[in-house]
């Protein structure tokens, strides 16, 4: 299976937002928006907001991309991903990602 690892270790290749964007799938955008409203506590999430090719890929980005503290920290340190940081497992900025997606940590460790 293809892997496109984001700054935080999530696999963008399996992300519903990316899949909906690449396939221009309006039904998947709608269902993803509904799911993310509760999963990520974003009550105003709309299908129009579900557009992203991945934070490290060319193309459109999801709305919070520009202010994502994880991405800003990694790129500010000159890293492609958080996997390059010596503080990866102790970092408070990324720890929330690892709670809901433990495979993100494994993905980052596998890059090195």
Sine and cosine of phi, psi and omega as CSV:
sin_phi,cos_phi,sin_psi,cos_psi,sin_omega,cos_omega
0.00,0.00,0.67,-0.74,0.03,-1.00
-0.90,0.44,0.61,-0.79,0.10,-1.00
-0.81,-0.58,0.74,-0.67,0.12,-0.99
-0.81,-0.59,0.99,-0.14,-0.16,-0.99
-1.00,0.03,0.80,-0.60,0.02,-1.00
-0.98,0.20,0.08,-1.00,0.04,-1.00
-0.82,0.57,-0.62,0.79,-0.07,-1.00
-1.00,0.00,-0.04,1.00,0.05,-1.00
0.98,-0.20,-0.13,0.99,0.06,-1.00
-0.92,0.39,0.52,-0.85,0.02,-1.00
-1.00,-0.03,0.98,-0.21,-0.03,-1.00
-0.88,0.47,-0.43,0.90,-0.01,-1.00
-0.89,0.46,-0.41,0.91,0.00,-1.00
-0.97,-0.26,0.06,1.00,-0.03,-1.00
-0.97,0.25,0.76,-0.65,-0.02,-1.00
-0.89,0.46,-0.54,0.84,0.03,-1.00
-0.91,0.41,-0.69,0.73,0.01,-1.00
-0.92,0.39,-0.69,0.72,0.00,-1.00
-0.88,0.48,-0.69,0.72,0.02,-1.00
-0.89,0.45,-0.63,0.78,0.00,-1.00
-0.92,0.39,-0.78,0.63,-0.04,-1.00
-0.87,0.48,-0.63,0.78,-0.05,-1.00
-1.00,-0.08,0.01,1.00,-0.08,-1.00
0.73,0.68,0.78,0.62,-0.10,-0.99
-0.99,-0.16,0.99,-0.16,-0.05,-1.00
-0.91,0.42,-0.59,0.81,0.02,-1.00
-0.91,0.42,-0.66,0.75,0.05,-1.00
-0.92,0.39,-0.60,0.80,0.08,-1.00
-0.86,0.51,-0.72,0.70,-0.01,-1.00
-0.89,0.46,-0.75,0.66,-0.03,-1.00
-0.92,0.38,-0.58,0.82,0.03,-1.00
-0.92,0.39,-0.70,0.72,0.03,-1.00
-0.85,0.52,-0.70,0.71,0.01,-1.00
-0.88,0.47,-0.69,0.72,0.00,-1.00
-0.92,0.40,-0.70,0.72,-0.06,-1.00
-0.94,0.35,-0.40,0.92,0.05,-1.00
-0.82,0.57,-0.68,0.73,-0.02,-1.00
-1.00,-0.04,-0.65,0.76,-0.03,-1.00
-0.86,0.51,-0.69,0.73,-0.07,-1.00
-0.94,-0.34,0.17,0.98,0.04,-1.00
0.81,0.59,0.80,0.60,0.05,-1.00
-0.83,-0.56,0.99,0.15,-0.11,-0.99
-0.88,0.48,-0.38,0.92,-0.01,-1.00
-0.99,-0.12,0.25,0.97,0.04,-1.00
-0.88,0.47,0.78,-0.63,0.01,-1.00
-0.85,-0.53,0.34,-0.94,0.03,-1.00
-0.85,0.53,-0.52,0.85,0.00,-1.00
-0.91,0.41,-0.37,0.93,0.01,-1.00
-0.99,0.13,-0.22,0.98,-0.05,-1.00
-1.00,0.04,0.99,0.14,0.02,-1.00
-0.53,-0.85,0.92,-0.39,-0.01,-1.00
-0.27,-0.96,0.65,-0.76,0.08,-1.00
-0.97,-0.23,-0.08,1.00,-0.03,-1.00
0.88,-0.48,0.61,-0.79,-0.13,-0.99
-0.92,0.39,-0.36,0.93,-0.01,-1.00
-0.94,-0.34,0.16,0.99,-0.03,-1.00
-0.95,-0.30,0.38,-0.92,0.10,-1.00
-0.92,0.39,0.51,-0.86,0.10,-1.00
0.90,-0.43,-0.17,-0.99,-0.07,-1.00
-0.90,0.44,0.52,-0.86,-0.02,-1.00
-0.84,-0.54,0.50,-0.86,0.08,-1.00
-0.89,0.45,0.44,-0.90,-0.13,-0.99
-0.79,0.62,-0.65,0.76,-0.07,-1.00
-0.99,0.16,-0.02,1.00,-0.05,-1.00
-0.79,0.61,-0.72,0.69,-0.07,-1.00
-0.91,0.41,-0.37,0.93,-0.02,-1.00
-0.89,-0.46,0.19,0.98,0.00,-1.00
-0.90,0.43,0.92,-0.40,-0.05,-1.00
-0.90,0.44,-0.53,0.85,0.03,-1.00
-0.91,0.41,-0.78,0.63,0.00,-1.00
-0.90,0.45,-0.68,0.73,0.00,-1.00
-0.89,0.46,-0.64,0.77,0.04,-1.00
-0.90,0.43,-0.77,0.64,-0.03,-1.00
-0.88,0.48,-0.77,0.64,-0.04,-1.00
-0.93,0.36,-0.53,0.85,0.05,-1.00
-0.90,0.44,-0.47,0.88,0.05,-1.00
-1.00,-0.02,0.01,1.00,0.00,-1.00
0.99,0.13,0.29,0.96,-0.02,-1.00
-1.00,-0.09,0.53,-0.85,0.14,-0.99
-0.97,0.22,-0.62,0.78,0.03,-1.00
-0.64,-0.77,0.20,-0.98,0.06,-1.00
-0.93,0.37,-0.27,0.96,0.02,-1.00
-0.88,0.47,-0.32,0.95,0.01,-1.00
-1.00,0.09,-0.16,0.99,-0.10,-1.00
-1.00,0.03,0.71,-0.70,0.00,-1.00
-0.93,0.36,-0.32,0.95,-0.02,-1.00
-0.99,-0.12,0.26,0.97,-0.11,-0.99
-0.73,0.69,-0.81,0.59,-0.12,-0.99
-0.98,0.20,-0.25,0.97,0.02,-1.00
-0.97,-0.24,-0.03,1.00,-0.13,-0.99
-0.95,0.31,0.80,-0.60,0.05,-1.00
-0.97,0.23,-0.40,0.92,-0.04,-1.00
-0.94,0.35,-0.65,0.76,-0.09,-1.00
-0.99,-0.15,-0.17,0.99,-0.12,-0.99
-0.84,0.54,-0.55,0.83,0.02,-1.00
-0.89,0.45,-0.57,0.82,0.03,-1.00
-0.90,0.45,-0.69,0.73,-0.05,-1.00
-0.92,0.39,-0.44,0.90,0.03,-1.00
-0.93,0.38,-0.69,0.73,-0.01,-1.00
-1.00,-0.06,-0.21,0.98,-0.01,-1.00
-0.58,-0.82,0.98,0.22,-0.02,-1.00
-0.85,0.53,-0.45,0.89,0.01,-1.00
-0.92,0.39,-0.32,0.95,0.03,-1.00
-0.88,0.47,-0.67,0.74,0.04,-1.00
-0.90,0.44,-0.69,0.72,0.02,-1.00
-0.88,0.47,-0.65,0.76,0.03,-1.00
-0.88,0.48,-0.68,0.73,0.00,-1.00
-0.92,0.40,-0.66,0.75,0.02,-1.00
-0.91,0.41,-0.55,0.83,-0.03,-1.00
-0.95,0.32,-0.32,0.95,0.00,-1.00
-0.96,0.29,-0.39,0.92,-0.07,-1.00
-0.99,-0.17,0.00,0.00,0.00,0.00
